[in-house]
Amino acid sequence: MLLEGRVIIVTGAALGLGRTYARRLASEGAKLTLADVADLAKTTSLCETEGAEVLPLRVDVSSEEDTLAMARQTHERFGRIDGLLNNAGITTRHGLEAKSLMDVDMGMWDRVFAVNTRGTFLGIRAVYPYMREQGSGTIVNVSSGSTLRISRAPDAINAQYVASKSAITGITRAVARELGQYNINVVTVAPGSTTSDTEEALSADEAYPEPEASLLRRGVPDDLAGVMAFLFTDDARFISGQMILVNGGREVW
Ligand code: NAD
């Protein structure tokens, strides 16, 4: 197992990609804190079936009180924090719709930034003291391929989402430079378009076609989960400040 004994926090673990990431990290031997505003029962049960120790927590990542409690309770339970997967985000599942410039609701704009961008930053601030104290740690932030290439499709016109996810690349770069001296590496993963809204994650054989991707299909959660697991291993510890695209060759960087 790649992650035997590692302690990793996964935000946004209740549904979608976060659930698949958590299950994969569990299968690789990690101990997990699962953080979400939504019900974590199903993810918890899947991870426990993989043999993992799990701490499910109700956490709104846009609240500093919540993120500080998330880190503190993780440390109290497991004695260390090796990794943070900053995956929680506001997506179409939360009513985030494509809107043209004049139709963007500024309340929604603020909420998207509060969760996607501020939430990512607050997660880092919460785990940093523990990682610094133990002299190691890995933080993976989640951006999006949509920050690199805006399609003309009507559902791609989504300035608030693209802007919030572009900011994550900047946070990774700046924080990686600051925290590297404490042996903490910080990485961005930018998933391409990945089908994540089915109750059971699709397999690669079930993926939808995507003519604009080199591999001619959309992503499925397992396309990303192994990359996430790798990034929390020692083999990936010299990757920092970078953005890794996992998109079947759709946007290229
Ligand atoms: P999703 O909407 O299915 O899952 C997002 C998760 O975040 C949910 O469990 C939700 O409850 C949680 N969440 C929302 N607000 C929260 C808050 N304030 N505090 C804590 N948790 C909160 O989305 P997904 O498709 O699984 O995407 C996961 C991440 O990957 C998101 O950051 C998304 O932007 C990013 N992403 C997804 C795709 C894709 O095609 N699916 C592509 C690029 C990037």
Boltz pocket constraint, residues with backbone or C-beta under 6 A from the ligand:
constraints:
  - pocket:
      binder: B
      contacts: [[A, 11], [A, 12], [A, 13], [A, 14], [A, 15], [A, 16], [A, 17], [A, 18], [A, 35], [A, 36], [A, 37], [A, 38], [A, 59], [A, 60], [A, 61], [A, 62], [A, 86], [A, 87], [A, 88], [A, 89], [A, 90], [A, 91], [A, 92], [A, 93], [A, 94], [A, 115], [A, 119], [A, 142], [A, 143], [A, 144], [A, 145], [A, 190], [A, 191], [A, 192], [A, 193], [A, 194], [A, 195], [A, 196], [A, 197]]
      max_distance: 6.0
